[in-house]
Amino acid sequence: MPPVNGWWGLGACLIVALCLMGLSGLFLALNYTPDSQQAFSAIEEIQRRVPSGWLIRSIHTTGATMLFAALYLHVGRGLWYGSYKAPRELVWLSGLVLLLLFMITAFAGYVLPWGQMSYWGATVITHAVEAIPAIGKPLINVLLGGEGLGTIALHRFFVLHFALGFIVLAIVGLHVVFLHGVGSSNPTADSPQPVTQTRPFSPYYISKDGVLVCVFLLIYAGLLFFLPDWIEKTSNIIPANPLKTPSDITPEWYLAPFYAMLRAVPSRLGGLIVAAFSVLVLFALPWLDRSPRHNATYRPTIRLGMTLVFIAFITLGAAGVHSPTTLWLWLSRVGLIVWFGVFLILLPLTAQRERRLARSPQEGSQS
């Protein structure tokens, strides 16, 4: 392994979180009933009467928060250190596919408790998807069974959530295979004094990852046992009522940035397109940034740009969990401008300039 820092240990934390969620999810599936009349009571049964059911469900719900926290930091590390560049394009692209699958899986799982916020959150998203020309309505009919949000729709969300868990495991395997094919990137490669000496994975990085996983599990346990109100919204412990719209529909924090993008555009289709392109633009980064340099720490313009991207993402997340007031709507729009501006304008222009500067010394030496 090259001399990687602690940020590279987030992959181990993600694997631990995924394993905990998979095992707890299998247990919950044994005791869950995907029926609109029984789903909420099934969750209550798990919480109150199934032995250790409250603990298993808390592991699962807290795991979603911890998994997305580590996932967003993992992607942020890749952006900062240029881990999307050649020869690691497949590692980056498979990771983004996992990001999309995790978001879809999390949304499907959020519907399953059939609480008030679950029902109305699903209503908002299905209405947004329905706005897609030509395929929107057929897609929603397939997903909901043609009868709106009811037992058939809930059963299909359950199957989708369950099946995607196994698909995610397969893609994780591919992601690891791609990583081992090219090896980890070297965060010191662009530094004034790069370290080229490699070290064996065992015991150096196993011990480092082990310490980080222990810290990760401590935070996990702290949230699970001492801060459960941070994980589950109180509005979602009320049974779904199609006749009563909540005063404020907000998603979980890990989906909030994309929800803010949906609301930032005064059009259901426009908001959906913007939210979709905000992720798709990440798939194009290996070709938008063709600079020979990687680490943003030693690229002043990119360092500023990536810092603004991270601030924009946090701002969008805050906007997504607040009511759509004028202030939050405009902050969302500014965040979107920064997001697309950095990736589509600043990054390609800076890469072009850095390529030109890299060629100049070579041309001078040849002459």
Protein Blocks (a to p, Z undefined) as FASTA:
>chain_A
ZZddfklmmmmmmmmmmmmmmmmmmmmmmmcccdfklmmmmmmmmmmmmghklmmmmmmm
mmmmmmmmmmmmmmmmmmmnopmbccklmmmmmmmmmmmmmmmmmmmmmmmnopaklmmm
mmmmmmmmmmpghjlmmmmmmmnoonajafklmmmmmmmmmmmmmmmmmmmmmmmmmmmm
nopadfklmpmbdcfbdcdfblklmmmmmmmmmmmmmmmmmmmmmmmmlmpcfklmcccd
fkbccfbdcddfklmmmmmmmmmpgcfklmmmmmmmmmmmmmmmmmmmmcfbfblmlmmk
lmmmmmmmmmmmmmmmmmmmpccdfklmmmmmmmmmmmmmmmmmmmmmmmmmmmmmmmmm
mmmmmZZ
